[in-house]
Amino acid sequence: MSHILITDDERDIRELIGDILKDEGYEVKLAANSEDCIKSLTESRPALMILDIWLKDSNMDGIDILKKVKRDMPEVPVVIISGHGNIEIAVAAIKQGAYDFIEKPFNIDQLMVVISRAMETSRLRRENSELRRKDVSSSEMIGSSATFKALKSQLEKVTKSNSRVMLSGPAGAGKEVAARYIHANSSRANGPFISVNSASIAPDRMEDVLFGRESSDRGIEPGLLEEANGGILYFDEIADMPLGTQSKILRVLVDQEFQRVGGADKVSVDLRVISSTNRNLETEILGGRFREELYHRLNVVPVHVPGLDERREDIPVLADYFIKAFNASQGLPLRDISDEAEALMQTMDWPGNVRQLKNVVERVLIMGDNSGPIEAKELPQQDAPAQDEGRIVLSGGLATLPLREARELFEREYLLTQINRFGGNISRTATFVGMERSALHRKLKSLGVVTSNKAGARVAYIEDTVD
């Protein structure tokens, strides 16, 4: 349990409150003026503050300190006490974000009730903050392919800076995992990681959510920008942010300060921004849907997060990771993956990428047998040649071709699939298909199949020929 900071210029009052709270089992720190109070706040964050409005021989009064605390530590409840209490002071304190107001001379029982409630509020706010920071998403990067290693190498370089990063890639590829990896391995790892889902927030609420709000009846309600202070703010799918909000975010990036909705005071923040998108933002700019200046501010370090079609070698590794994770979190069966199922998974289409793979693994573990390896028949059936008692039913196009052309077409598509499955590794492909490496090279050349580096990965494709 964290401590309670009591700030009052009357020694008898602060020591009386302190002794009572110590008897109740609370840890207490005392401050006689604003200088001592600010020093204590700098040294460690309290769970609760009890603050006198009027502080003799101080540079700041209670309202000034309250404003600073609500700006820098919005989750800390502040109980205001004063011997000169009146309704105007109470309203002013509540408006600035005070948890409650108690007039001197106060009733001890009343004070303890307020403190007990405020401490419970503080506990809930800390727990909520921790949950939001941890989230259910992992920052662990999983893979062993050349494409994955190239991505991780880029991210390692990015973690050492404080620059803004733009993560691009298809939906479900793991852009948020990459953002969390940057956070977990950066100098801001002890600060918050606040994710903003630009598509899920209604446009008319976006500014309240980001900037917070001030009102006379509800006081100060901090927004996500304040929650991210000292850490990282992650804009998920930034292209979905309303144009009006884009211009205000641009101003925050320039000034590192903003005003809450309905407020007049400037709120300063220290945060790093990471953004992601699955769209071409340059096309969005041309269409008038995204501000070019904001794009240049956010796109300081562009990083491409590849989809599963660019890293098929990693599919078995990812599937095994998800199996172990579901076993630990949900008690689902801890199963191996058969060679046939592994091969099928590496050749399937995954439009939803890593997210889709994770969902498929979970579904198979729930609906399948509780023991034995996962078999190919348990995986979702895609548009593939139908099978009937060991026979493959040919598609109409293949069935109408002469044998030589059909065989070449099959061999070409089969070898393309296997090479891309193994990330362009000819040696591993040759071993799997049962050919000598030199023989495979000759076969590929005769079929017009070539390999080259594309987006950091070695892939195979059919060479265009001109008769």
C-alpha positions as CSV (number, residue, x, y, z in Angstrom):
1,M,0.0,0.0,0.0
2,S,1.4,3.4,-1.0
3,H,1.5,6.3,1.4
4,I,-0.8,9.3,2.2
5,L,0.7,12.8,1.9
6,I,-0.6,15.3,4.3
7,T,0.1,19.0,3.6
8,D,-1.0,21.6,6.1
9,D,0.8,24.7,7.5
10,E,-0.7,24.0,11.0
11,R,1.6,21.5,12.8
12,D,-1.0,20.3,15.2
13,I,-3.5,19.5,12.4
14,R,-1.1,17.6,10.2
15,E,0.4,15.6,13.1
16,L,-3.1,14.8,14.4
17,I,-4.3,13.5,11.1
18,G,-1.0,11.7,10.6
19,D,-1.2,9.9,14.0
20,I,-4.8,8.9,13.4
21,L,-4.0,7.4,10.0
22,K,-0.9,5.6,11.4
23,D,-3.2,4.0,14.0
24,E,-5.4,2.8,11.1
25,G,-2.4,1.1,9.5
26,Y,-1.6,3.7,6.8
27,E,1.9,4.9,5.9
28,V,2.0,8.7,6.2
29,K,4.3,11.6,5.0
30,L,3.9,15.1,6.2
31,A,4.6,18.5,4.5
32,A,4.3,22.0,6.1
33,N,4.4,24.1,3.0
34,S,4.3,23.9,-0.8
35,E,8.0,23.4,-1.2
36,D,8.0,20.3,1.1
37,C,4.9,19.0,-0.7
38,I,6.4,19.3,-4.2
39,K,9.6,17.7,-3.0
40,S,7.7,14.8,-1.6
41,L,5.7,14.4,-4.8
42,T,8.9,14.4,-6.8
43,E,10.4,11.7,-4.6
44,S,7.5,9.3,-4.7
45,R,3.9,9.3,-5.9
46,P,1.3,9.0,-3.0
47,A,-1.9,6.9,-3.1
48,L,-3.8,9.9,-1.6
49,M,-3.2,13.6,-0.7
50,I,-4.8,15.5,2.1
51,L,-4.2,19.2,1.2
52,D,-4.9,22.5,3.0
53,I,-6.2,25.3,0.8
54,W,-4.3,28.1,2.6
55,L,-0.5,27.5,3.1
56,K,1.4,30.3,5.0
57,D,4.9,31.1,3.8
58,S,4.5,29.1,0.6
59,N,5.0,30.0,-3.1
60,M,1.8,28.0,-4.0
61,D,-1.6,27.6,-2.4
62,G,-3.6,24.4,-2.2
63,I,-5.4,25.2,-5.5
64,D,-2.1,25.7,-7.3
65,I,-0.8,22.4,-6.0
66,L,-4.1,20.6,-6.8
67,K,-3.8,21.8,-10.4
68,K,-0.3,20.5,-10.7
69,V,-1.2,17.1,-9.2
70,K,-4.2,16.7,-11.5
71,R,-2.0,17.6,-14.4
72,D,1.0,15.3,-13.6
73,M,-0.7,12.6,-11.5
74,P,-4.4,12.6,-12.5
75,E,-5.1,9.2,-10.8
76,V,-4.1,10.5,-7.3
77,P,-7.2,11.5,-5.3
78,V,-6.9,14.8,-3.4
79,V,-9.0,15.6,-0.3
80,I,-9.1,19.4,0.3
81,I,-9.4,20.8,3.9
82,S,-9.7,24.4,5.0
83,G,-10.5,26.5,8.0
84,H,-11.9,29.2,5.8
85,G,-14.3,27.0,3.9
86,N,-17.2,28.3,1.9
87,I,-19.2,27.1,-1.1
88,E,-17.1,29.0,-3.6
89,I,-13.9,27.4,-2.4
90,A,-15.5,24.0,-2.4
91,V,-16.8,24.4,-5.9
92,A,-13.4,25.7,-7.1
93,A,-11.6,22.7,-5.6
94,I,-14.0,20.2,-7.0
95,K,-13.8,21.9,-10.4
96,Q,-10.1,21.5,-10.4
97,G,-10.4,17.8,-9.7
98,A,-10.5,17.4,-5.9
99,Y,-12.0,14.1,-4.7
100,D,-13.8,15.8,-1.8
101,F,-13.8,18.9,0.4
102,I,-13.8,19.0,4.2
103,E,-14.1,22.1,6.4
104,K,-12.2,22.7,9.6
105,P,-12.8,21.9,12.3
106,F,-13.6,18.5,10.9
107,N,-15.2,15.4,12.5
108,I,-12.6,12.6,12.7
109,D,-15.2,9.9,11.8
110,Q,-16.3,11.9,8.7
111,L,-12.6,12.4,7.7
112,M,-11.9,8.7,8.0
113,V,-15.0,7.8,5.8
114,V,-13.8,10.2,3.1
115,I,-10.2,8.8,3.3
116,S,-11.4,5.2,3.2
117,R,-13.4,5.9,0.1
118,A,-10.6,7.9,-1.5
119,M,-8.1,5.1,-0.9
120,E,-10.4,2.6,-2.5
121,T,-10.8,4.9,-5.5
122,S,-7.0,5.2,-5.6
123,R,-6.6,1.4,-5.5
124,L,-9.2,0.9,-8.3
125,R,-7.5,3.6,-10.5
126,R,-4.1,1.9,-10.0
127,E,-5.4,-1.5,-10.9
128,N,-7.2,-0.1,-13.9
129,S,-4.1,1.6,-15.0
130,E,-2.0,-1.5,-14.7
131,L,-4.5,-3.6,-16.6
132,R,-4.6,-1.0,-19.4
133,R,-0.8,-1.0,-19.6
134,K,-0.4,-4.7,-19.6
135,D,-3.4,-5.5,-21.8
136,V,-3.9,-9.0,-23.1
137,S,-1.6,-8.5,-26.0
138,S,2.0,-9.7,-25.6
139,S,5.1,-7.9,-26.5
140,E,6.9,-11.2,-27.3
141,M,8.0,-11.5,-31.0
142,I,7.8,-15.0,-32.3
143,G,9.5,-16.3,-35.5
144,S,12.7,-17.6,-37.1
145,S,12.4,-16.8,-40.8
146,A,14.7,-14.4,-42.6
147,T,11.8,-12.0,-43.0
148,F,11.0,-12.1,-39.3
149,K,14.7,-11.6,-38.4
150,A,14.9,-8.5,-40.6
151,L,11.8,-7.1,-38.9
152,K,13.2,-7.7,-35.4
153,S,16.5,-6.1,-36.4
154,Q,14.6,-3.0,-37.5
155,L,12.6,-2.9,-34.2
156,E,15.8,-3.3,-32.2
157,K,17.2,-0.2,-33.8
158,V,14.0,1.8,-33.2
159,T,13.9,0.9,-29.5
160,K,17.1,2.8,-28.9
161,S,15.7,6.1,-30.1
162,N,12.7,8.3,-29.1
163,S,11.6,8.9,-32.7
164,R,8.0,8.4,-33.9
165,V,7.4,5.2,-35.8
166,M,4.9,4.3,-38.4
167,L,4.1,0.6,-38.6
168,S,2.5,-0.5,-41.9
169,G,1.2,-3.9,-42.9
170,P,-2.0,-6.0,-43.5
171,A,-4.7,-6.4,-40.8
172,G,-3.8,-9.0,-38.2
173,A,-0.1,-9.1,-39.0
174,G,0.9,-8.1,-35.5
175,K,1.5,-4.3,-35.7
176,E,0.4,-3.8,-32.1
177,V,2.7,-6.6,-30.9
178,A,5.6,-4.8,-32.7
179,A,4.6,-1.5,-31.0
180,R,4.5,-3.2,-27.6
181,Y,7.9,-4.8,-28.3
182,I,9.3,-1.3,-29.0
183,H,7.8,-0.1,-25.7
184,A,9.0,-3.1,-23.6
185,N,12.6,-2.7,-24.8
186,S,12.8,1.1,-24.7
187,S,13.8,3.6,-22.1
188,R,10.0,4.2,-21.5
189,A,9.3,0.5,-20.5
190,N,8.3,1.6,-17.0
191,G,5.9,4.1,-18.4
192,P,2.4,3.4,-19.7
193,F,1.5,2.0,-23.1
194,I,-1.8,3.4,-24.1
195,S,-3.5,2.1,-27.3
196,V,-6.0,4.3,-29.2
197,N,-8.2,2.3,-31.6
198,S,-9.0,5.0,-34.0
199,A,-11.7,3.0,-35.8
200,S,-13.7,2.0,-32.6
201,I,-14.1,5.5,-31.1
202,A,-17.1,7.5,-32.4
203,P,-15.9,10.7,-34.2
204,D,-17.9,13.0,-31.9
205,R,-16.3,11.5,-28.8
206,M,-12.7,11.3,-30.2
207,E,-11.5,14.6,-28.7
208,D,-13.1,13.8,-25.2
209,V,-11.3,10.4,-25.2
210,L,-8.0,11.8,-26.3
211,F,-7.8,15.2,-24.6
212,G,-10.1,14.7,-21.6
213,R,-12.8,17.0,-20.4
214,E,-13.4,19.7,-17.7
215,S,-16.8,20.6,-16.4
216,S,-18.2,22.2,-13.2
217,D,-20.3,19.2,-12.3
218,R,-17.8,16.4,-13.0
219,G,-14.5,18.1,-12.5
220,I,-11.5,17.0,-14.5
221,E,-11.7,13.8,-16.5
222,P,-8.2,13.0,-17.9
223,G,-7.9,11.7,-21.5
224,L,-5.7,9.1,-23.0
225,L,-3.0,11.7,-23.8
226,E,-2.6,12.3,-20.1
227,E,-2.7,8.6,-19.3
228,A,0.2,8.1,-21.7
229,N,2.4,10.8,-20.1
230,G,5.9,9.4,-19.6
231,G,5.2,6.4,-21.9
232,I,4.0,5.6,-25.4
233,L,0.7,6.5,-27.1
234,Y,-0.1,4.0,-29.9
235,F,-2.5,5.1,-32.6
236,D,-4.0,1.8,-34.1
237,E,-5.2,2.4,-37.7
238,I,-4.4,6.1,-37.7
239,A,-6.1,6.5,-41.1
240,D,-9.5,6.2,-39.4
241,M,-8.9,9.3,-37.2
242,P,-11.3,12.2,-38.1
243,L,-9.8,15.0,-40.0
244,G,-10.6,17.6,-37.3
245,T,-8.9,15.5,-34.7
246,Q,-5.9,15.0,-36.9
247,S,-5.1,18.8,-36.9
248,K,-5.3,18.9,-33.1
249,I,-3.0,15.9,-32.7
250,L,-0.6,17.6,-35.1
251,R,-0.5,20.6,-32.7
252,V,0.1,18.3,-29.7
253,L,3.1,16.7,-31.6
254,V,4.5,20.1,-32.2
255,D,3.9,21.7,-28.8
256,Q,3.7,18.6,-26.5
257,E,0.8,20.3,-24.8
258,F,-3.0,20.7,-25.2
259,Q,-6.2,21.8,-23.6
260,R,-8.9,19.5,-22.2
261,V,-12.3,19.9,-23.8
262,G,-14.1,22.7,-21.8
263,G,-10.8,23.6,-20.1
264,A,-8.6,26.7,-20.2
265,D,-5.3,25.5,-18.8
266,K,-2.5,24.0,-20.9
267,V,-1.6,20.4,-20.1
268,S,2.0,19.4,-20.9
269,V,2.8,15.8,-21.7
270,D,6.0,13.9,-22.4
271,L,5.1,10.9,-24.7
272,R,6.4,9.0,-27.7
273,V,3.9,8.3,-30.5
274,I,3.8,5.1,-32.5
275,S,1.2,4.7,-35.3
276,S,0.0,1.9,-37.5
277,T,-2.0,1.5,-40.7
278,N,-3.1,-1.1,-43.2
279,R,-3.8,1.5,-45.8
280,N,-1.6,3.5,-48.2
281,L,-1.6,6.9,-46.5
282,E,-0.2,8.6,-49.5
283,T,-3.4,7.6,-51.4
284,E,-5.5,8.8,-48.4
285,I,-3.7,12.2,-48.6
286,L,-4.5,12.5,-52.3
287,G,-8.1,11.7,-51.5
288,G,-8.3,14.4,-48.9
289,R,-8.8,12.0,-46.0
290,F,-5.5,12.4,-44.2
291,R,-3.4,15.4,-43.5
292,E,-0.1,15.4,-45.3
293,E,1.8,17.3,-42.5
294,L,0.6,14.9,-39.9
295,Y,1.8,12.0,-42.1
296,H,5.2,13.5,-42.3
297,R,5.3,14.0,-38.5
298,L,4.3,10.4,-37.7
299,N,6.3,8.7,-40.5
300,V,9.7,9.5,-39.1
301,V,10.8,5.9,-39.0
302,P,8.6,3.7,-41.3
303,V,8.6,-0.1,-40.5
304,H,6.8,-2.7,-42.6
305,V,5.3,-5.6,-40.6
306,P,4.9,-8.5,-43.0
307,G,1.9,-10.7,-43.3
308,L,2.0,-14.5,-43.0
309,D,2.3,-14.9,-46.8
310,E,5.7,-13.2,-46.5
311,R,6.9,-15.5,-43.6
312,R,5.3,-18.9,-44.0
313,E,8.2,-20.6,-42.3
314,D,7.1,-19.0,-39.1
315,I,3.6,-20.5,-39.2
316,P,4.4,-23.8,-37.3
317,V,6.4,-21.8,-34.7
318,L,3.5,-19.4,-34.2
319,A,1.0,-22.2,-34.0
320,D,3.1,-24.0,-31.4
321,Y,3.4,-20.8,-29.4
322,F,-0.4,-20.3,-29.4
323,I,-1.0,-23.9,-28.3
324,K,1.2,-23.4,-25.3
325,A,-0.3,-20.0,-24.5
326,F,-3.9,-21.4,-24.7
327,N,-2.9,-24.3,-22.5
328,A,-1.5,-21.9,-19.9
329,S,-4.3,-19.4,-20.0
330,Q,-7.4,-21.6,-20.6
331,G,-6.3,-25.1,-19.8
332,L,-6.8,-26.2,-23.4
333,P,-5.0,-29.4,-24.5
334,L,-1.3,-29.3,-25.1
335,R,-1.0,-30.9,-28.5
336,D,1.7,-31.4,-31.1
337,I,1.1,-30.7,-34.8
338,S,1.4,-33.5,-37.3
339,D,3.7,-33.1,-40.3
340,E,0.6,-33.2,-42.7
341,A,-1.2,-30.5,-40.7
342,E,2.0,-28.4,-40.5
343,A,2.5,-28.6,-44.3
344,L,-1.2,-27.7,-44.9
345,M,-1.0,-24.7,-42.6
346,Q,2.0,-23.4,-44.5
347,T,0.2,-23.6,-47.8
348,M,-3.2,-22.2,-46.7
349,D,-4.3,-18.7,-47.4
350,W,-4.3,-16.5,-44.3
351,P,-6.0,-13.2,-45.2
352,G,-6.4,-12.5,-41.4
353,N,-2.7,-13.2,-40.9
354,V,-1.4,-14.0,-37.4
355,R,-4.8,-13.1,-35.8
356,Q,-6.6,-15.6,-38.0
357,L,-4.0,-18.3,-37.3
358,K,-4.4,-17.7,-33.6
359,N,-8.2,-18.1,-33.9
360,V,-7.9,-21.3,-35.9
361,V,-5.6,-22.8,-33.3
362,E,-8.0,-21.9,-30.5
363,R,-10.9,-23.4,-32.4
364,V,-9.1,-26.6,-33.2
365,L,-8.0,-27.1,-29.5
366,I,-11.6,-26.5,-28.3
367,M,-13.4,-28.6,-30.9
368,G,-10.8,-31.3,-31.6
369,D,-9.6,-34.4,-29.6
370,N,-8.0,-33.9,-26.3
371,S,-5.0,-36.0,-27.2
372,G,-2.7,-36.8,-30.1
373,P,-1.3,-34.4,-32.6
374,I,-3.4,-32.0,-34.6
375,E,-4.2,-33.6,-38.0
376,A,-4.8,-31.9,-41.3
377,K,-8.5,-32.9,-41.4
378,E,-9.1,-30.7,-38.3
379,L,-8.0,-27.5,-40.1
380,P,-10.5,-25.4,-42.0
381,Q,-11.1,-26.6,-45.5
382,Q,-10.2,-24.0,-48.2
383,D,-10.8,-24.1,-51.9
384,A,-8.6,-27.0,-52.7
385,P,-9.0,-30.1,-54.9
386,A,-11.5,-32.4,-53.3
387,Q,-10.4,-35.8,-52.1
388,D,-12.3,-39.1,-52.3
389,E,-10.9,-42.3,-50.8
390,G,-7.3,-41.3,-51.6
391,R,-8.1,-39.9,-55.0
392,I,-7.8,-36.2,-56.0
393,V,-10.8,-34.9,-58.0
394,L,-9.3,-32.7,-60.6
395,S,-10.6,-29.2,-61.3
396,G,-12.4,-28.6,-64.6
397,G,-9.5,-26.6,-66.1
398,L,-6.8,-29.2,-65.2
399,A,-8.9,-32.1,-66.3
400,T,-9.3,-30.7,-69.9
401,L,-5.5,-30.3,-70.5
402,P,-3.3,-32.9,-72.2
403,L,-1.2,-34.9,-69.8
404,R,2.1,-33.1,-70.5
405,E,0.6,-29.6,-70.0
406,A,-1.4,-30.8,-66.9
407,R,1.8,-32.3,-65.4
408,E,3.8,-29.2,-66.0
409,L,1.1,-27.0,-64.5
410,F,0.8,-29.2,-61.4
411,E,4.6,-29.4,-61.0
412,R,4.9,-25.6,-61.4
413,E,2.2,-24.8,-58.8
414,Y,3.4,-27.5,-56.4
415,L,7.0,-26.4,-56.4
416,L,6.0,-22.7,-56.2
417,T,3.9,-23.6,-53.1
418,Q,6.7,-25.6,-51.5
419,I,9.5,-23.0,-52.2
420,N,7.4,-20.2,-50.7
421,R,6.4,-22.4,-47.8
422,F,10.2,-22.7,-46.9
423,G,10.9,-19.0,-47.4
424,G,12.8,-19.6,-50.7
425,N,15.2,-22.1,-49.1
426,I,16.0,-24.4,-52.1
427,S,17.9,-26.9,-49.9
428,R,15.0,-27.4,-47.5
429,T,12.5,-27.6,-50.4
430,A,14.6,-30.2,-52.1
431,T,14.7,-32.3,-49.0
432,F,11.0,-32.1,-48.5
433,V,10.0,-33.0,-52.1
434,G,12.6,-35.8,-52.3
435,M,14.9,-34.4,-55.0
436,E,18.6,-33.6,-55.3
437,R,19.2,-29.9,-55.0
438,S,20.8,-29.7,-58.5
439,A,17.9,-31.7,-60.0
440,L,15.4,-29.3,-58.4
441,H,17.3,-26.3,-59.8
442,R,17.1,-27.9,-63.3
443,K,13.4,-28.7,-62.8
444,L,12.7,-25.1,-61.7
445,K,14.5,-23.7,-64.7
446,S,12.6,-25.9,-67.1
447,L,9.3,-24.8,-65.6
448,G,10.2,-21.1,-65.7
449,V,10.2,-20.7,-61.9
450,V,12.8,-18.3,-60.4
451,T,13.5,-17.1,-56.9
452,S,14.4,-13.6,-55.8
453,N,14.5,-11.4,-52.7
454,K,11.2,-9.5,-52.2
455,A,10.4,-7.4,-49.1
456,G,13.3,-9.0,-47.2
457,A,12.2,-12.6,-48.0
458,R,13.2,-15.0,-50.7
459,V,10.2,-15.9,-52.8
460,A,9.4,-17.9,-56.0
461,Y,7.4,-16.8,-59.0
462,I,6.9,-17.7,-62.6
463,E,9.2,-15.9,-65.0
464,D,7.5,-14.1,-67.8
465,T,8.6,-15.3,-71.2
466,V,8.2,-13.8,-74.6
467,D,8.0,-16.0,-77.6
